[in-house]
Amino acid sequence: MVMGFGHKKYKMIKEEIELRHLESLFGVHITPVTIKTEVNFQHEKLAGPHRHDHYLCFFLESGYVSGNVDFQNLEVQIPSLFLVLPGQVHEFNNAKEITGWVMAFDARFVDQNARMAIEQSFAKIALIKLDETETKWFANIFQLIHSAVNETNATNFHQPFIQTLISAFFYKTAINFQLQEDERIQAYSSRSIEIAKKYHQMVKENFLVLKKPGEYASKLSVTVSYLNDTVKSVTGFSSTWFIHHEIFREAQRLLFYTDKSVKEIAFQLGYEDYKYFIRLFSKTVGISPANFRKNNKNHDFNP
């Protein structure tokens, strides 16, 4: 059976990109997925690009899923696990005969250090490939979480028990993700990696306010040239690229998913001179904001 996500032309909205909240008694919602499961992704609660204020996890034991996360095409091959982080705009387009689990859970369950291990990564999408042993481990933990959430005889220890299971899941996810990350950057010193990761996270959190590498270098207690050289050597991208990447990824989201004017978007992203914003967007993205919106108007995502 093919589980249809449906291709839909989305009308832009004036205000903000939709932010969806987790409605769950225990702060977690978990659902097993089988080939026989009928999932209607055209349902209003599932369809269309949106953000979450919580984590969304897909564990695939078989089948195929494709979609889009912050304008990055996503094609999930099995067996694997991937996380959609809070705030990431995403939608899914196609799935075939998938089995596994889907779980949404509140960010309060997540240890700060484990969260940073994933969110400070240079990878744009948190996708983890699994071997046979890891696949069995995750299948077991999802089953345990599902059983705990659906326990009918709850006690005072029920909530902390669920939270412990979610923590175990996330720690294991962070371990696997970190191992794969380390394989990609093992040629660099731990000091360089630490600085590059801290810089990357700081940019994510402050790009609306801090727009120059020197401002981040000061907070990291390093020189601008040292920061530039370190970030470039570890990631392959300049320190300025990371700032512009965050700014103009958000600009693309707003141009695509809302009908705010370019001037309104420029102001929202911290640019009082919207003409300068247009020039910078055009240089960074390779196309003007107006043409980006025009080219993607009524566009069907089909990665």
C-alpha positions in Angstrom: 0.0 0.0 0.0 1.3 3.5 -0.8 0.6 6.0 1.9 -0.2 9.2 0.1 1.1 12.5 1.4 -0.6 14.3 -1.5 0.8 17.2 -3.5 -1.0 20.4 -2.7 -0.7 24.0 -3.8 -0.4 26.1 -0.7 -1.9 29.5 -0.3 0.4 32.0 1.4 -0.7 33.4 4.7 -0.3 37.0 5.9 0.8 36.5 9.5 3.3 33.9 10.5 4.2 30.3 9.5 2.0 28.0 11.4 3.4 26.8 14.7 1.8 23.6 16.0 1.7 22.6 19.6 1.8 19.2 21.2 -1.5 18.3 22.8 -0.8 15.4 25.0 -1.5 14.5 28.7 2.0 13.2 29.3 3.9 15.5 26.9 4.5 12.7 24.4 2.4 11.3 21.5 3.6 8.0 19.9 2.1 6.0 17.1 3.1 2.7 15.6 3.1 2.7 11.8 2.5 -0.5 9.7 2.0 -1.1 6.1 -1.7 -1.5 6.8 -1.9 1.9 8.6 -3.8 4.4 6.6 -2.4 7.8 7.1 -4.1 10.7 5.5 -1.5 13.4 5.2 -3.9 15.7 3.5 -5.8 16.0 6.8 -5.7 19.6 8.1 -3.7 18.5 11.1 -1.0 16.9 9.0 -1.0 18.7 5.6 1.1 21.7 4.6 4.4 23.2 5.7 4.5 24.1 9.4 6.8 24.2 12.5 6.5 22.5 15.9 7.3 23.8 19.3 8.4 20.2 20.2 10.5 17.4 18.7 9.1 15.1 16.1 10.8 11.7 15.5 10.4 9.2 12.8 11.8 5.7 13.2 11.7 3.7 10.0 12.3 -0.1 9.9 11.1 -0.5 6.3 9.8 1.5 3.5 10.6 5.0 2.1 9.8 8.6 3.0 10.7 11.8 1.3 10.0 15.4 2.2 11.5 18.8 2.8 13.0 20.3 5.9 13.9 24.0 5.7 14.3 23.8 2.0 16.6 20.8 2.2 15.2 17.7 0.4 15.0 14.7 2.7 15.0 11.1 1.4 15.0 8.6 4.2 16.4 5.1 3.5 15.9 2.4 6.0 16.7 1.5 8.7 17.0 5.0 10.1 15.8 7.5 12.5 15.4 11.2 12.0 14.4 14.2 14.1 12.6 17.3 13.1 13.8 19.9 15.6 11.6 22.6 17.2 11.2 25.5 14.8 12.2 23.7 11.6 9.6 24.2 8.8 8.9 20.9 7.2 6.4 18.8 5.1 6.4 15.3 3.7 5.5 14.4 0.2 5.8 10.7 -0.4 5.9 7.4 1.6 5.8 3.8 0.5 5.0 0.8 2.6 6.6 2.1 5.8 6.8 0.4 9.1 8.1 1.9 12.3 7.1 4.6 14.7 6.2 8.3 14.8 6.7 10.1 18.1 6.3 13.7 19.2 7.6 14.8 22.6 8.0 17.9 24.6 11.5 19.6 24.7 11.4 19.7 28.5 12.2 16.0 28.5 15.5 16.6 26.8 18.8 17.0 28.6 20.5 20.3 27.6 23.9 18.6 26.8 22.2 15.9 24.6 20.2 18.5 22.8 23.3 20.6 22.1 25.0 17.5 20.7 22.4 17.5 17.9 21.5 21.1 17.5 25.2 22.3 17.4 25.9 19.9 14.6 26.8 21.2 11.2 24.4 18.8 9.6 21.2 20.6 8.4 19.0 17.5 9.1 19.3 15.2 12.0 19.2 11.9 10.1 20.8 8.8 11.7 21.5 5.5 9.8 21.1 2.4 12.0 22.7 -1.0 11.9 20.8 -4.2 12.9 21.7 -3.9 16.6 20.7 -0.3 16.9 17.5 -0.9 15.0 16.5 -3.6 17.5 17.4 -1.2 20.4 15.2 1.6 19.1 12.3 -0.8 18.3 12.4 -1.9 21.9 12.5 1.6 23.4 9.6 2.8 21.2 7.6 -0.2 22.3 8.3 0.5 25.9 7.4 4.2 25.6 4.2 3.3 23.8 3.2 0.8 26.5 4.0 3.4 29.2 2.0 6.1 27.6 -1.0 3.8 27.1 -0.9 2.3 30.6 -4.4 2.4 32.2 -3.3 2.0 35.8 -1.3 5.2 36.2 0.4 6.1 39.5 2.3 9.0 40.9 5.4 7.6 39.3 3.9 7.3 35.8 5.0 10.7 34.5 8.7 10.4 35.7 8.8 6.9 34.3 7.8 8.1 30.8 10.2 11.0 31.1 13.0 8.5 32.0 12.2 6.5 28.9 12.2 9.6 26.7 15.5 10.6 28.2 17.0 7.2 27.5 15.8 7.4 23.9 17.3 10.9 23.4 20.6 10.0 25.0 20.9 7.1 22.7 20.0 9.2 19.7 22.5 11.8 20.7 25.2 9.1 21.1 24.6 7.7 17.6 24.4 11.1 16.1 27.6 12.3 17.8 29.5 9.2 16.5 28.4 9.9 13.0 29.3 13.5 13.4 32.7 12.6 14.8 33.5 10.5 11.8 32.9 13.5 9.5 35.2 15.9 11.5 37.7 13.6 13.2 40.7 15.2 11.4 40.3 18.4 13.4 41.4 19.3 17.0 38.9 19.2 19.8 39.4 22.9 20.4 38.6 23.8 16.8 35.5 21.6 16.8 34.3 23.1 20.1 34.7 26.7 18.8 33.0 25.9 15.5 30.1 24.2 17.2 29.6 27.0 19.8 29.7 29.5 17.0 27.2 27.6 15.0 24.8 27.4 17.9 25.3 31.1 18.8 24.4 32.1 15.3 21.2 30.1 15.4 20.2 31.8 18.6 21.2 35.4 17.8 21.2 35.9 14.0 18.3 38.4 14.3 20.5 40.7 16.5 24.1 39.8 15.8 25.0 40.0 12.1 28.8 40.3 12.1 31.4 37.6 12.9 33.3 40.1 15.2 30.3 40.2 17.5 30.4 36.5 18.0 34.2 36.4 18.2 34.0 38.8 21.2 31.5 36.6 23.0 33.8 33.5 22.3 36.9 35.4 23.5 38.8 34.8 20.3 39.9 37.1 17.5 37.9 37.5 14.3 40.6 36.0 12.2 41.0 33.0 14.5 37.2 32.4 14.4 37.1 32.8 10.6 40.0 30.4 10.1 38.7 27.8 12.6 35.1 27.8 11.3 36.4 27.6 7.7 38.8 24.7 8.3 36.2 22.6 10.2 33.1 23.2 8.2 34.3 24.4 4.8 32.2 27.5 5.1 33.1 31.0 6.3 31.8 32.5 9.5 29.8 35.0 7.5 28.2 32.2 5.5 26.6 30.8 8.7 25.1 34.1 9.6 23.7 34.7 6.1 22.5 31.1 5.9 20.3 31.5 9.0 19.0 35.0 8.0 18.1 34.1 4.4 16.8 30.6 5.2 14.3 32.4 7.5 13.7 35.0 4.7 13.0 32.2 2.2 10.5 30.7 4.7 8.7 34.0 5.0 8.7 34.6 1.3 7.4 31.2 0.5 4.9 30.6 3.3 3.5 34.1 3.9 2.5 37.0 1.8 4.4 39.6 3.9 6.0 42.3 1.7 9.8 42.2 1.2 10.0 45.4 3.2 8.1 43.8 6.1 10.4 40.7 6.0 13.5 42.8 5.9 12.4 44.7 9.0 11.4 41.5 10.8 14.9 40.1 10.2 16.6 43.2 11.5 17.3 45.3 8.4 15.9 48.8 8.5 17.3 49.4 5.0 15.3 47.0 3.0 17.1 47.9 -0.3 20.3 46.7 1.3 18.5 43.5 2.5 17.4 42.9 -1.2 20.9 43.3 -2.4 22.3 40.9 0.3 19.5 38.4 -0.3 20.2 38.4 -4.1 23.9 38.0 -3.6 23.5 35.1 -1.1 20.6 33.2 -2.6 21.4 34.0 -6.2 18.0 35.5 -7.0 16.1 38.6 -5.8 13.4 38.1 -3.1 10.7 39.1 -5.5 11.8 36.6 -8.1 12.3 33.9 -5.5 8.6 34.4 -4.5 7.5 34.6 -8.1 9.3 31.4 -9.1 7.9 29.5 -6.1 4.4 30.8 -6.2 1.8 28.0 -6.3 4.8 25.6 -6.4 4.3 21.9 -5.6 7.1 20.5 -3.6 8.2 17.2 -5.2 11.8 16.5 -4.1 
